[in-house]
Amino acid sequence: MPYVNIKITKEGVTSEQKKQLIEGVTNLLRDVLGKNPQTTVVVIDEVDTDNWGIGGEQVTIRRQRGQ
């Protein structure tokens, strides 16, 4: 049973986009590894940009600077 955890920053991802991610990852595992879609688990975690760091600083600050 494949388990895939997708972590993204919480920045307005729509329900439709999440649906597409879940379907796409499930289909990719089926097509590439032959995994059964009925037993494939996909979890999407949305992380606030204050809780996500790159290069020693919060994404919130980087985004404020335009990075």
Secondary structure, DSSP 8 states (H G I E B T S, - for coil): --EEEEEEE-S---HHHHHHHHHHHHHHHHHHH---GGG-EEEEEEE-GGG-EETTEEHHHHHHTT-
